[in-house]
Amino acid sequence: MPKHPPLNLSRRERQIMEIVYQLGSASAAEVHARMPDPPTYTAVRGLLRILEEKCHLTHERQGSRYVYRPLVPKERAGESVLRHVVRTFFDGSTSRAVAALLGREGEISAEEMQRLQKLVGDASAREEPS
């Protein structure tokens, strides 16, 4: 299994991954029932198979159905996607990405701001020569 699966997910694949992450594990029928404007059930099964081939999901048989679960923890997948966004939209600049987020300061609570300040402080301490 690759360390970080490729990020080349279609809109439908991203929808499926969101559903599986929300539920922890899901059958094709459960995924189909939760999709907005769902494609056919057969198409959902095909997309689940593709997500397995891309190393995002695995399945186990439970009775007569397959139950799918993510191979990569949600947090690690989120970090991978975020790194991709920073590279793609902010020319690899973490500070530009954070600045864009902080530009929405009305949406950041005081508690979140404190947490961000602590993370920045911790990162700065790691980079200081000893």
Contacts in CASP RR format, 6 or more apart in sequence:
PFRMAT RR
TARGET T0000
AUTHOR 0000-0000-0000
METHOD contacts of the structure
MODEL  1
MPKHPPLNLSRRERQIMEIVYQLGSASAAEVHARMPDPPTYTAVRGLLRI
LEEKCHLTHERQGSRYVYRPLVPKERAGESVLRHVVRTFFDGSTSRAVAA
LLGREGEISAEEMQRLQKLVGDASAREEPS
1 55 0 8 1.000
1 71 0 8 1.000
2 55 0 8 1.000
4 72 0 8 1.000
4 76 0 8 1.000
4 80 0 8 1.000
5 54 0 8 1.000
5 55 0 8 1.000
5 56 0 8 1.000
5 71 0 8 1.000
5 72 0 8 1.000
5 80 0 8 1.000
6 54 0 8 1.000
7 80 0 8 1.000
7 81 0 8 1.000
7 84 0 8 1.000
8 54 0 8 1.000
9 17 0 8 1.000
9 51 0 8 1.000
9 54 0 8 1.000
9 56 0 8 1.000
10 47 0 8 1.000
12 35 0 8 1.000
12 39 0 8 1.000
12 43 0 8 1.000
12 47 0 8 1.000
13 47 0 8 1.000
13 50 0 8 1.000
13 51 0 8 1.000
13 54 0 8 1.000
13 56 0 8 1.000
15 35 0 8 1.000
15 36 0 8 1.000
16 31 0 8 1.000
16 35 0 8 1.000
16 44 0 8 1.000
16 47 0 8 1.000
16 48 0 8 1.000
16 51 0 8 1.000
17 51 0 8 1.000
17 56 0 8 1.000
17 57 0 8 1.000
17 70 0 8 1.000
17 77 0 8 1.000
19 26 0 8 1.000
19 30 0 8 1.000
19 31 0 8 1.000
19 34 0 8 1.000
19 35 0 8 1.000
20 26 0 8 1.000
20 31 0 8 1.000
20 57 0 8 1.000
20 68 0 8 1.000
20 69 0 8 1.000
20 70 0 8 1.000
21 70 0 8 1.000
21 74 0 8 1.000
21 77 0 8 1.000
22 34 0 8 1.000
23 30 0 8 1.000
23 34 0 8 1.000
24 69 0 8 1.000
24 70 0 8 1.000
25 67 0 8 1.000
25 68 0 8 1.000
25 69 0 8 1.000
26 34 0 8 1.000
26 67 0 8 1.000
26 68 0 8 1.000
26 69 0 8 1.000
27 62 0 8 1.000
27 65 0 8 1.000
27 66 0 8 1.000
27 67 0 8 1.000
27 68 0 8 1.000
28 41 0 8 1.000
28 44 0 8 1.000
28 45 0 8 1.000
28 48 0 8 1.000
28 65 0 8 1.000
28 66 0 8 1.000
28 68 0 8 1.000
29 41 0 8 1.000
29 65 0 8 1.000
31 44 0 8 1.000
31 48 0 8 1.000
31 68 0 8 1.000
32 38 0 8 1.000
32 41 0 8 1.000
32 44 0 8 1.000
35 44 0 8 1.000
38 44 0 8 1.000
39 47 0 8 1.000
48 57 0 8 1.000
48 59 0 8 1.000
48 66 0 8 1.000
48 68 0 8 1.000
51 57 0 8 1.000
51 68 0 8 1.000
52 58 0 8 1.000
52 59 0 8 1.000
52 68 0 8 1.000
55 71 0 8 1.000
55 72 0 8 1.000
56 70 0 8 1.000
56 71 0 8 1.000
56 72 0 8 1.000
56 77 0 8 1.000
57 68 0 8 1.000
57 69 0 8 1.000
57 70 0 8 1.000
57 71 0 8 1.000
58 68 0 8 1.000
58 69 0 8 1.000
58 71 0 8 1.000
59 66 0 8 1.000
59 67 0 8 1.000
59 68 0 8 1.000
59 69 0 8 1.000
60 66 0 8 1.000
60 67 0 8 1.000
60 69 0 8 1.000
61 67 0 8 1.000
70 77 0 8 1.000
72 80 0 8 1.000
85 97 0 8 1.000
86 92 0 8 1.000
86 93 0 8 1.000
86 94 0 8 1.000
86 97 0 8 1.000
89 97 0 8 1.000
90 96 0 8 1.000
90 97 0 8 1.000
90 100 0 8 1.000
98 116 0 8 1.000
101 108 0 8 1.000
102 108 0 8 1.000
108 116 0 8 1.000
END
